[in-house]
């Protein structure tokens, strides 16, 4: 998961099959961060059993200092043990009470606890011991510096705690379609994930006079485009993709041609269910990434 002001993440490729399996097995938290001093539902996602195992039989989360546990969610058929300390550390442990209750290797599940994050921005590292019918994995590695877990075999689960006013929405795979001299408009695309839900209510960029969220869809046999004046809903924990032919950022009144290889600064503005407003600053590369559908379908404006 990226720090909210970093728009892109390089995913490390693993050459060995065993390493690839281990990468899928990471115990992770949902994308996106948490605001300083806020309550946070930590849903630890287990995507695979230990190497060579048929099922996950236990999960033990060590709470980092500064995270104040308030509750842990029980699971049917699993024993729940909570060791809570006033200092903010402690451990939450789930143990399958029978082989039938264990989590099969080919199934995914979430183990959820709730607590309050610290009042100071920075990364929180949750170390998690995953126990299986064969062996165990201690997801406890923390980078010596910075926050990137690339290259770590068994990384701890990371949560970014951000300052007030900074959006907790995770942004990935962002890019802007290149333009030519004289072209007045283009589009920007990305994937947005809001851990607790939000609405994208506005955008701005010095590269264009106007930037707004639009939707393209077929009406009869004609592809039409319309602005979303109320913004774009981002349901909690769900990734919403802005892509060619669907939801996208429409940039109009371009100030100059946008050439491949350059970057476009952009500010996204969000609002949550409580009316709290936050913003996020990005630098989006110009040019479609490999594998992206960069085609611009024909459309008509519909006001």
C-alpha angles and dihedrals in degrees: 000000000000129000103259093250094054111080102193140048128197109220113216115234118223117212099196121072092225091054091050090053089050090051090056089049095062114130104226144173122235117276116269133051141255130248118246113273094008131131112256133193105216107204108187109206118213110196103171142009123251117288110287093007130120099210147009110245102176144018125194119187117197109209116227121233111272096032108110110205117218104167145354125209117238121225124215110254093014129102115231121210122181125192107184127180128194091233090069100255128098137110140272116203131189118191126184110238094209140012088254092059094050119109110255116234093244095052131080127216142168127234108201134203130165131216148134120275122223124275092239123078119243143091122306116205119207112196112210130193112206114197122196139182085262117034131323141248125219107210093200110119115126123188115255089231136006123009105276114119093191110135095019113124097204108020122185118241111267131211121186113217109203136193124263111281094026113112118243091208115123115227122196141169094015122172143153125227111244120244138202130232110286094023110129102197146027140163138253125207137192146140118258127196122181111191094204099024130264144170126245100227104168149002138196137184133174087225093071140033092226132024122177141152113261135180126217119201141149118266106186105315095333128090109223134183128214135177119244101227093183092050131239121302116230108196115214113278095355123119113231114198124211105202143151110288094022137044111349144150110262113209114197135180092031113207093213142347114292109225126203111264096030124104134234121213113221135176120211120201123205139184127199130211091272092054093253109154123214137166139208129204118214139176109212122197118235113236133051116277118239111287095018120128101240096174115125109218118217113261146165128226114247115194 
